[in-house]
């Protein structure tokens, strides 16, 4: 299993969140409030026509993140 950031994942891929890059505390709290926490499994659903933002599926909810935000979330691929 390789570690990468969420913005590097392909459409249709599933991955498990393993941590976060160094970010300001308020932004980290926003991610946690959305349910983006270590151990959560996310699936990349689609990308906007220009590639930003991306839509992910998390526990039955659809969430849109900018690529810059997704780049702060470390994930590992799951099958």
Secondary structure, DSSP 8 states (H G I E B T S, - for coil): --EEEGGG--TT-EEEEEEE-S--HHHHHHHHHTT--TT-EEEEEEE-TTS-SEEEEETTEEEEE-HHHHTTEEEEEE-
